[in-house]
Amino acid sequence: MRLHNPLQESPTPEEGILYCLPGCPNPERNRYLIHLAHRYNIPVCQSLGHTVTAALAIVDATITCSC
């Protein structure tokens, strides 16, 4: 998995997941980040468990077995 460089291209769902707590101290920033995530089809999760599950699904989809 490669890191996203915002100066080169838009991120893809395989490059990240946004984890935003519903009761964060700065909801305006979270709303903007969620807006951008939806614009670029980045998954948005509101719990740590869902974030880990989404991340493992991405890793599982990108790993190929050479058995």
N, C-alpha and C positions, 0 to 999 in steps of 0.2 A: 504494500500500500504506500502510495506517495503522498507527500504533504501538498496541500493546495497553496499555490502562489497567486494571490488576488490580482497581481499585475499582469498575469499571463492569460488566464481563462477562468470560466465559471466553474465552481465545484460540481462534483457529481455525487449522487447518493453513496457511492462506494468510498468517498473520501472523508465523510464525516457524519456526525450525528449531533444535533443540538439538544442539550439537556438544560431545560429552564424550569426552575421551581415555581409553582403557581404563586407563592407568597413571597417573592423576592423583594428586597428593599428598594429596588429601582425598576418598577414595572414598565416605565416608558422604554428603557433600554431593551428589556426583554421583548416587548411588543415589536420593536424594530428588528431585533434579531430573528424573531419568529417570522415576521413578514419576509425578510431576506431568505430564510431557510425555505419557506414555501415557494418563493420565486424560483429557487434553484433546485427544487425537489429534494431537499435535504430532510431526512426524518427529524421530527421534533418529539422529544419525550419529556414527560413531566414527573417521572420517578426514576430513581437510580436503577431499579430492577428492570424497567422497560429499556433504559439506555443500554445496560449491559446485554440484554437479550438481543437488541437491534445490532449492537456492535459484533456480537458473536455470530449473528446471521450473516453479516457482511464478510467477516473473516472466513466463515465456513464456505461461503459462496466463491471466495477468491482462491481458496486452497485447493489444489488439484492433487490427487493421489497418484503417485508414480509406481504403484504396486504392480 
